Amino acid sequence: MTILEGKVVAVTGAASGIGRALSQALVARGAHVALSDVNEEGLAETVASLSGATNVTSHRVDVSNRAAVEGYAADVKARHGGADVIINNAGLTCRASIEECSYEDLELVLGVNLWGVIYGTKAFFPLMRERGGGHIVNISSINAFVPFPLNGPYNMSKYAVHGLSETLMQELAGDTIRVTSVHPGGVKTNIANNARKMPKEQAEQFNRIARTTPEEAARVILDAVEKNKERVFVGMDAKFMAAAKRAVPASTVSLSAWATRRMWARTS
Ligand SMILES: NC(=O)c1ccc[n+]([C@@H]2O[C@H](COP(=O)([O-])OP(=O)(O)OC[C@H]3O[C@@H](n4cnc5c(N)ncnc54)[C@H](O)[C@@H]3O)[C@@H](O)[C@H]2O)c1
């Protein structure tokens, strides 16, 4: 069991949504938190929401920048004496077909969602080794099982993070460093509002259909970490889609495309 009380937990993307809710839930469970984000204003709001908790540090970090993530790990070591858990949560998306998506947008999404997770994992490995163990928590998505059209960079990044987590599970089997791969369905956060090239009506539509609150997502994720679960689906929608993909893989992929187009037709 990775009991979080008294542990030092680094969280990326802590300025909003799931990252903010994770920060609040971690503090409630007695963890020491090293919170990072590229959005300093949002990060300050997260820290303010922790109502004076001690053992909280905040760090401005762009996870797509290797040197910045390595600097983050060094800072966490200097200020907390080490780290036990890294939660690679920062993420974003861009609405575009593969054909029309610019290389810049592909690089941006893969830079944050994939390279950010690679950098976070590798930069915090030595700190966890120094502690004699730890936990890597990678926030992927249900999109790692069921892709959605016009979300190609995001789908690719989440499939890749899933592959990274499963490889870590193989390589760390029997090790003192554990791995949890997280696959949420729709969570009511700013993900759609923050998305590149997302029409406002479609962002609003996502916000209406996303069922899980960030607080519920954080509770499910941290329970999974404390129980050392390797894989967790967050929300009934994610559980349903994962089951459908296992049962009828090709039909599930076609159905997700059909359902998405049908939904968007109502806003165009
Ligand atoms: N909301 C959902 O429906 C949903 C579903 C599945 C997976 N997820 C994943 O959950 C994670 C958290 O997303 P969220 O829903 O809370 O969205 P959000 O937009 O509310 O929060 C994402 C955070 O990541 C930060 N971020 C973006 N680029 C960054 C960078 N370069 N460096 C550091 N931080 C950066 C943002 O500033 C923001 O604070 C993401 O990995 C997302 O893909 C979300």
The ligand as an SDF file (V2000), in Angstrom:
LIG
                    3D

 44 48  0  0  0  0  0  0  0  0999 V2000
  -11.2830   16.5410  -18.1710 N   0  0  0  0  0  0  0  0  0  0  0  0
  -11.4130   15.3770  -18.7770 C   0  0  0  0  0  0  0  0  0  0  0  0
  -12.5100   15.0250  -19.2550 O   0  0  0  0  0  0  0  0  0  0  0  0
  -10.2360   14.4470  -18.8980 C   0  0  0  0  0  0  0  0  0  0  0  0
  -10.4780   13.1270  -19.3550 C   0  0  0  0  0  0  0  0  0  0  0  0
   -9.3970   12.2610  -19.4730 C   0  0  0  0  0  0  0  0  0  0  0  0
   -8.1300   12.6720  -19.1320 C   0  0  0  0  0  0  0  0  0  0  0  0
   -7.9230   13.9470  -18.6870 N   0  0  0  0  0  0  0  0  0  0  0  0
   -6.5480   14.3500  -18.3730 C   0  0  0  0  0  0  0  0  0  0  0  0
   -6.4800   14.8890  -17.0650 O   0  0  0  0  0  0  0  0  0  0  0  0
   -5.3470   15.7590  -16.9860 C   0  0  0  0  0  0  0  0  0  0  0  0
   -5.7640   17.0540  -16.3220 C   0  0  0  0  0  0  0  0  0  0  0  0
   -6.6340   17.7590  -17.1950 O   0  0  0  0  0  0  0  0  0  0  0  0
   -7.9180   18.5730  -16.6890 P   0  0  0  0  0  0  0  0  0  0  0  0
   -9.1050   17.9050  -17.2370 O   0  0  0  0  0  0  0  0  0  0  0  0
   -7.8360   18.8260  -15.2540 O   0  0  0  0  0  0  0  0  0  0  0  0
   -7.7480   19.9170  -17.5510 O   0  0  0  0  0  0  0  0  0  0  0  0
   -7.4570   21.4420  -17.1360 P   0  0  0  0  0  0  0  0  0  0  0  0
   -7.3180   22.1860  -18.4080 O   0  0  0  0  0  0  0  0  0  0  0  0
   -8.4960   21.9020  -16.1700 O   0  0  0  0  0  0  0  0  0  0  0  0
   -6.0420   21.3340  -16.3850 O   0  0  0  0  0  0  0  0  0  0  0  0
   -4.8550   21.0400  -17.0830 C   0  0  0  0  0  0  0  0  0  0  0  0
   -3.7010   21.7920  -16.4410 C   0  0  0  0  0  0  0  0  0  0  0  0
   -2.4920   21.4760  -17.1680 O   0  0  0  0  0  0  0  0  0  0  0  0
   -1.7500   22.6810  -17.2620 C   0  0  0  0  0  0  0  0  0  0  0  0
   -0.7890   22.6730  -18.3600 N   0  0  0  0  0  0  0  0  0  0  0  0
   -1.0310   22.7810  -19.6960 C   0  0  0  0  0  0  0  0  0  0  0  0
    0.1180   22.8430  -20.3750 N   0  0  0  0  0  0  0  0  0  0  0  0
    1.1170   22.7620  -19.4590 C   0  0  0  0  0  0  0  0  0  0  0  0
    2.5280   22.7630  -19.5480 C   0  0  0  0  0  0  0  0  0  0  0  0
    3.1630   22.9090  -20.7380 N   0  0  0  0  0  0  0  0  0  0  0  0
    3.2400   22.6330  -18.4060 N   0  0  0  0  0  0  0  0  0  0  0  0
    2.6250   22.5410  -17.2060 C   0  0  0  0  0  0  0  0  0  0  0  0
    1.2880   22.5370  -17.0610 N   0  0  0  0  0  0  0  0  0  0  0  0
    0.5490   22.6620  -18.1790 C   0  0  0  0  0  0  0  0  0  0  0  0
   -2.7960   23.7720  -17.4520 C   0  0  0  0  0  0  0  0  0  0  0  0
   -2.2830   25.0640  -17.1680 O   0  0  0  0  0  0  0  0  0  0  0  0
   -3.8860   23.3160  -16.4970 C   0  0  0  0  0  0  0  0  0  0  0  0
   -3.7100   23.8880  -15.2200 O   0  0  0  0  0  0  0  0  0  0  0  0
   -4.8390   15.9290  -18.4090 C   0  0  0  0  0  0  0  0  0  0  0  0
   -3.7280   15.0850  -18.6270 O   0  0  0  0  0  0  0  0  0  0  0  0
   -6.0200   15.4730  -19.2470 C   0  0  0  0  0  0  0  0  0  0  0  0
   -5.6390   15.0110  -20.5140 O   0  0  0  0  0  0  0  0  0  0  0  0
   -8.9440   14.8430  -18.5700 C   0  0  0  0  0  0  0  0  0  0  0  0
  1  2  1  0
  2  3  2  0
  2  4  1  0
  4  5  1  0
  4 44  2  0
  5  6  2  0
  6  7  1  0
  7  8  2  0
  8  9  1  0
  8 44  1  0
  9 10  1  0
  9 42  1  0
 10 11  1  0
 11 12  1  0
 11 40  1  0
 12 13  1  0
 13 14  1  0
 14 15  2  0
 14 16  1  0
 14 17  1  0
 17 18  1  0
 18 19  2  0
 18 20  1  0
 18 21  1  0
 21 22  1  0
 22 23  1  0
 23 24  1  0
 23 38  1  0
 24 25  1  0
 25 26  1  0
 25 36  1  0
 26 27  1  0
 26 35  1  0
 27 28  2  0
 28 29  1  0
 29 30  1  0
 29 35  2  0
 30 31  1  0
 30 32  2  0
 32 33  1  0
 33 34  2  0
 34 35  1  0
 36 37  1  0
 36 38  1  0
 38 39  1  0
 40 41  1  0
 40 42  1  0
 42 43  1  0
M  CHG  2   8   1  16  -1
M  END
$$$$
